[in-house]
Amino acid sequence: MLLGKPILQKVHFEPVVDLNASALQGIRALIEPATGREFDLLINTGSLMPSRLREMLVDAVLEAWPHNFTEALQT
């Protein structure tokens, strides 16, 4: 419950965003390593759990990528 109550509507994200925008740098910082060779090493050595990366990415997207609940999250 991100807003402190159940969400009864679907989340609709803006279809296109500029990943260079300062608000989206956290998402970009998670995506870039996850698509590189170093990521395989982190996963294979157990230094990074895929489920934790997924949680971090979901949190970052909900907080930074504009959607129909953005205003409610900011208040």
N, C-alpha and C positions, 0 to 999 in steps of 0.2 A: 504494500500500500504506500505508494510514493507520495500521495497527497493526503495521507491520513484517513482515507476512506476508499472504499472500492470504486474502481473506475468502470462505469457501465457502458462507455462508448469505446470504439476502436481508436487507437492512436493513429493519426494521419500525419506523416512527416512531409516536410517540403521536399519535392521531388529532386531538386537540384540545389546544391550549396557550394560555396567556395571553400575548399579545404584549407586555403591560405588565410582565411579569416581568423582573427585572434581567438574567437570563442571556440573554434573547431580544432585548435592546435593539439588539444589532448587526444582527440580521436585520431588525428594524423600521427601523433607520437605512438599510439598503440598499433596502428595499422602497418606503418613502415617496418618495424622490426618483425612483426608477425608474418610478413611476406618475404622476409630475407632468409639467408642461409643460417644466420645465427639463431633464429627461432628454433630450427630443428635440433640444434645442439642443446638449447635450454629445455626443450620438451624431453629429449632423450636422456638427459642427465637428471631429470626430475626437479630442476631448478625452477621450472615454471609449469604449473598445472593448467591444462587447457580449460578446465572449468573456471579457474580463477581469471584467466584472460577473457573468457566469455563474459563473466560478471563485470569485469572492469570496462569492457567495450559497451555492454548494454547500459551501464550507469553513465558512461561518457556520452553516448548517443542521446539518452533521455534528457540529460542535463544541457547539452550543447546544440543538438540538431533541432532547428525550429519545428514545432508540431502544434497540434490543436490544444495541447495542455501547457504550452510554454508559459503563458501569462500566469496561470494558476500556480505553477511551480515557483515563479519568481516573487510571489506575494507571501 
